[in-house]
Amino acid sequence: MQVIDPPRSIPLRVLVISRRSDIPCMASFDVPSQRNEVLKALVERINNDEELIALWKASNINAIDRLGYSDHGSTHVRIVAKNALMMLRLLVEDGKQPGVVKNYGMTTDDAEVVVVLASALHDIGLSMHRQNHEEFSIVLSGPILRRLLAGLYKEPNMTFMIAETHHAMISHHEGFSPYTIEGGVVRVADALDMEKGRARIPFASGSVNIHSVSALAIDKVRVQKGKERPIEIEIDMNNSAGIFQIDELLKDKIALSGIQNLITVEVKGPATESSIVRSLRL
């Protein structure tokens, strides 16, 4: 077992090959709402919002079909939302205050809503273009946020919630460091969608490179309560090539998250290495 306490480092832009966009666009956007009734209502609205579902599909048309990048659609945002929500709850359990609680006097339930909304909307700008897609996501999300939150919040809390969601969304961009733990958990969760399903289809089609091979080397990613720090991220590898995903992608996301001192990453390597590449012709 290798334990990594991620150091502060310069973030890298890495292209990762992933799931195809012709997989059905909408798997249910399900997150554990527990006793958060506002979150439960919000998730139902997300699952019935035709515009948002279409934007997830359009984002994957650009990201996967046209550019050969990783999945940025409904599957990705669901994974991000679940992991971000788990990390937020672990931090709250440890006594950490979300931004909406500390600065606006709102509740941890409201912070959960911010994290789920930011996860669901953070990549919809890819429906327009990869370049500056984070900023495009902010532009596209305004009307959607007001529609999803209508009747759940009144002014000025409605605007506070939208502002905090936008902050968490833009914080996943390498050029922006989050000011809140809501932004921090969304940033880290964005990088945790690294299991081997991300690369299986392009690899089988002949895309053999460090990105696809290293993604196939990650069997499982788990977010759980830590022993020494509130959050423990446990990663199971079947091949040492997976270190690329961790060292070049995840480490930098954590380093600039603002919650880096609250996270431990444990990487478990295999007793016997799985064979990923049997032969290669250049």
C-alpha positions as CSV (number, residue, x, y, z in Angstrom):
1,M,0.0,0.0,0.0
2,Q,1.3,3.4,-0.9
3,V,0.0,6.5,1.1
4,I,0.2,9.8,-0.7
5,D,-0.2,13.2,1.0
6,P,-0.6,15.3,-2.2
7,P,1.9,18.2,-2.4
8,R,1.2,21.6,-3.9
9,S,2.2,21.5,-7.6
10,I,1.5,23.0,-10.9
11,P,-1.7,21.7,-12.5
12,L,-1.5,20.0,-15.9
13,R,-4.0,19.8,-18.7
14,V,-4.3,16.2,-19.7
15,L,-6.6,14.7,-22.3
16,V,-8.1,11.4,-21.3
17,I,-10.0,9.1,-23.7
18,S,-13.3,7.8,-22.4
19,R,-16.8,6.5,-22.8
20,R,-18.7,7.1,-26.1
21,S,-21.5,9.5,-26.4
22,D,-23.7,7.0,-28.2
23,I,-24.3,5.2,-25.0
24,P,-27.9,6.2,-23.9
25,C,-27.8,9.8,-22.8
26,M,-29.5,9.6,-19.5
27,A,-28.9,7.2,-16.7
28,S,-30.8,8.3,-13.6
29,F,-29.1,11.1,-11.8
30,D,-29.3,9.5,-8.4
31,V,-27.6,10.8,-5.2
32,P,-28.3,9.8,-1.6
33,S,-30.5,12.7,-0.3
34,Q,-30.8,11.1,3.2
35,R,-33.1,13.5,5.1
36,N,-32.5,16.5,2.9
37,E,-36.0,17.1,1.4
38,V,-34.9,20.0,-0.7
39,L,-32.1,17.9,-2.3
40,K,-34.6,15.1,-2.9
41,A,-36.9,17.5,-4.8
42,L,-34.0,19.0,-6.7
43,V,-32.8,15.5,-7.9
44,E,-36.3,14.8,-9.2
45,R,-36.3,18.1,-11.1
46,I,-32.9,17.4,-12.6
47,N,-34.1,14.0,-13.8
48,N,-37.0,15.6,-15.6
49,D,-35.2,18.7,-17.0
50,E,-35.1,18.1,-20.8
51,E,-32.8,21.0,-21.5
52,L,-30.1,19.8,-19.0
53,I,-30.3,16.2,-20.3
54,A,-29.9,17.5,-23.8
55,L,-26.9,19.6,-22.8
56,W,-25.2,16.5,-21.3
57,K,-25.7,14.7,-24.6
58,A,-24.4,17.7,-26.6
59,S,-21.3,18.0,-24.3
60,N,-20.4,14.4,-25.0
61,I,-20.9,14.9,-28.8
62,N,-18.1,17.5,-28.6
63,A,-16.0,15.9,-26.0
64,I,-16.0,12.3,-27.2
65,D,-17.2,12.1,-30.8
66,R,-15.4,15.2,-32.1
67,L,-12.4,15.5,-29.8
68,G,-11.8,12.0,-28.4
69,Y,-11.7,13.3,-24.9
70,S,-13.2,11.7,-21.7
71,D,-16.9,11.5,-20.8
72,H,-18.4,14.8,-19.7
73,G,-22.0,13.8,-19.8
74,S,-24.6,12.2,-17.5
75,T,-22.4,9.4,-16.3
76,H,-19.6,11.7,-15.4
77,V,-21.7,14.2,-13.5
78,R,-23.5,11.6,-11.5
79,I,-20.1,10.1,-10.3
80,V,-18.8,13.6,-9.5
81,A,-22.0,14.5,-7.6
82,K,-21.9,11.3,-5.5
83,N,-18.2,11.7,-4.6
84,A,-18.5,15.4,-3.9
85,L,-21.5,14.9,-1.7
86,M,-19.8,12.1,0.3
87,M,-16.7,14.4,0.9
88,L,-18.9,17.3,1.9
89,R,-20.7,15.2,4.5
90,L,-17.4,13.8,5.9
91,L,-16.1,17.4,6.3
92,V,-19.3,18.6,8.0
93,E,-19.1,15.6,10.3
94,D,-15.6,16.7,11.2
95,G,-16.8,20.1,12.1
96,K,-15.9,22.0,9.0
97,Q,-18.2,24.8,7.9
98,P,-19.5,25.1,4.3
99,G,-19.4,28.6,2.7
100,V,-23.2,29.0,2.6
101,V,-23.3,28.3,6.4
102,K,-20.3,30.4,7.4
103,N,-21.0,33.4,5.2
104,Y,-24.8,33.4,4.6
105,G,-26.2,31.8,7.7
106,M,-27.8,29.0,5.7
107,T,-27.7,25.3,6.5
108,T,-25.6,22.2,5.6
109,D,-28.6,21.0,3.6
110,D,-28.2,24.1,1.4
111,A,-24.5,23.3,1.0
112,E,-25.4,19.8,-0.3
113,V,-27.7,21.4,-2.8
114,V,-24.9,23.7,-4.0
115,V,-22.5,20.7,-4.4
116,V,-25.0,18.6,-6.3
117,L,-26.0,21.5,-8.6
118,A,-22.4,22.4,-9.3
119,S,-21.6,18.8,-10.1
120,A,-24.5,18.5,-12.5
121,L,-23.8,21.7,-14.4
122,H,-20.0,22.1,-14.3
123,D,-19.3,20.8,-17.8
124,I,-22.4,21.8,-19.8
125,G,-20.3,24.5,-21.5
126,L,-18.7,21.7,-23.5
127,S,-21.8,21.7,-25.6
128,M,-20.5,24.9,-27.1
129,H,-16.7,24.4,-27.1
130,R,-13.9,22.7,-25.2
131,Q,-11.9,25.9,-25.0
132,N,-13.2,28.1,-22.1
133,H,-16.0,25.5,-21.5
134,E,-15.9,26.3,-17.8
135,E,-16.9,29.9,-18.5
136,F,-19.5,28.8,-21.0
137,S,-21.0,26.5,-18.3
138,I,-21.6,29.5,-16.1
139,V,-23.3,31.4,-18.9
140,L,-25.6,28.5,-19.8
141,S,-26.5,27.5,-16.2
142,G,-28.1,30.8,-15.0
143,P,-31.6,30.2,-16.3
144,I,-31.4,26.5,-15.6
145,L,-30.5,27.1,-12.0
146,R,-33.4,29.6,-11.5
147,R,-35.8,27.0,-13.0
148,L,-34.5,24.2,-10.8
149,L,-34.6,26.2,-7.6
150,A,-37.9,27.9,-8.3
151,G,-40.2,27.5,-5.3
152,L,-37.4,25.9,-3.2
153,Y,-35.7,29.3,-2.4
154,K,-36.9,32.9,-2.2
155,E,-34.8,36.0,-2.7
156,P,-32.2,36.8,-1.6
157,N,-31.3,33.2,-0.8
158,M,-32.1,32.2,-4.4
159,T,-29.3,34.5,-5.7
160,F,-26.9,33.4,-2.9
161,M,-27.4,29.8,-3.9
162,I,-26.8,30.5,-7.5
163,A,-23.7,32.5,-6.7
164,E,-22.3,29.7,-4.6
165,T,-23.1,27.2,-7.2
166,H,-21.3,29.2,-9.9
167,H,-18.3,29.5,-7.5
168,A,-18.2,25.7,-7.1
169,M,-18.6,25.2,-10.8
170,I,-15.7,27.5,-11.8
171,S,-13.5,26.1,-9.1
172,H,-13.0,22.9,-11.0
173,H,-11.1,24.9,-13.6
174,E,-7.3,24.8,-13.2
175,G,-7.1,28.6,-13.2
176,F,-9.4,29.1,-10.2
177,S,-8.8,28.1,-6.6
178,P,-11.9,27.5,-4.5
179,Y,-12.8,29.8,-1.6
180,T,-15.3,27.3,-0.1
181,I,-15.3,23.6,0.8
182,E,-18.2,23.2,-1.6
183,G,-15.9,24.3,-4.4
184,G,-13.1,22.2,-3.1
185,V,-15.0,18.9,-3.0
186,V,-16.4,19.5,-6.5
187,R,-12.9,20.1,-7.8
188,V,-11.5,16.9,-6.3
189,A,-14.6,14.8,-7.2
190,D,-14.1,15.9,-10.8
191,A,-10.8,14.0,-10.9
192,L,-12.0,10.9,-9.1
193,D,-13.9,9.6,-12.1
194,M,-11.0,7.6,-13.2
195,E,-12.1,3.9,-13.1
196,K,-11.3,1.6,-16.0
197,G,-14.7,2.0,-17.7
198,R,-13.4,5.4,-19.0
199,A,-11.1,3.8,-21.5
200,R,-12.4,0.4,-22.4
201,I,-14.1,1.3,-25.6
202,P,-11.4,3.4,-27.3
203,F,-8.7,1.0,-26.1
204,A,-10.6,-1.9,-27.8
205,S,-10.8,0.3,-30.9
206,G,-7.0,0.8,-31.0
207,S,-6.4,3.9,-28.9
208,V,-3.3,2.7,-27.0
209,N,-1.6,5.5,-25.1
210,I,-0.6,6.3,-21.5
211,H,-4.0,7.9,-20.9
212,S,-6.1,4.9,-22.0
213,V,-3.7,2.3,-20.5
214,S,-3.4,4.1,-17.2
215,A,-7.2,4.5,-16.9
216,L,-7.6,0.7,-17.5
217,A,-5.2,0.1,-14.6
218,I,-7.7,1.7,-12.1
219,D,-10.1,-0.9,-10.8
220,K,-11.9,1.0,-8.1
221,V,-12.1,4.4,-6.4
222,R,-13.7,4.7,-3.0
223,V,-14.4,7.8,-0.9
224,Q,-14.7,7.0,2.8
225,K,-14.1,8.3,6.3
226,G,-10.4,8.6,7.1
227,K,-8.5,7.6,10.2
228,E,-6.1,10.5,10.5
229,R,-7.9,13.0,8.2
230,P,-11.6,13.4,7.5
231,I,-11.5,12.1,3.9
232,E,-9.7,9.0,2.7
233,I,-9.6,8.2,-1.0
234,E,-8.8,4.6,-1.6
235,I,-7.7,3.5,-5.1
236,D,-7.3,-0.1,-6.3
237,M,-4.9,-0.7,-9.2
238,N,-4.5,-3.8,-11.3
239,N,-1.3,-2.4,-12.9
240,S,1.3,0.2,-11.9
241,A,0.4,2.2,-15.0
242,G,-2.4,3.6,-12.9
243,I,0.1,5.8,-11.1
244,F,-0.1,8.2,-14.0
245,Q,-3.8,8.9,-13.3
246,I,-3.0,9.6,-9.7
247,D,0.3,11.5,-10.0
248,E,-0.5,13.6,-13.1
249,L,-4.2,14.2,-12.7
250,L,-5.6,13.7,-9.2
251,K,-2.6,15.0,-7.2
252,D,-2.8,18.5,-8.8
253,K,-6.6,18.7,-8.4
254,I,-6.2,18.1,-4.7
255,A,-3.2,20.3,-4.3
256,L,-5.2,23.4,-5.3
257,S,-8.5,22.4,-3.7
258,G,-8.2,24.3,-0.5
259,I,-9.0,21.0,1.4
260,Q,-5.7,19.3,0.6
261,N,-4.8,19.0,4.3
262,L,-8.1,17.2,5.0
263,I,-7.5,14.3,2.5
264,T,-5.4,11.2,2.4
265,V,-5.0,9.1,-0.7
266,E,-4.2,5.4,-0.3
267,V,-3.2,3.5,-3.4
268,K,-3.3,-0.3,-3.4
269,G,-1.3,-2.1,-6.1
270,P,-1.8,-5.7,-7.1
271,A,0.2,-8.6,-5.9
272,T,0.4,-9.7,-9.6
273,E,0.3,-7.2,-12.4
274,S,-2.6,-7.5,-14.9
275,S,-1.5,-7.5,-18.5
276,I,-3.1,-4.5,-20.3
277,V,-1.0,-4.3,-23.5
278,R,-0.1,-7.6,-25.0
279,S,1.5,-6.2,-28.2
280,L,1.9,-2.9,-29.9
281,R,2.7,-2.1,-33.6
282,L,3.9,1.4,-34.4
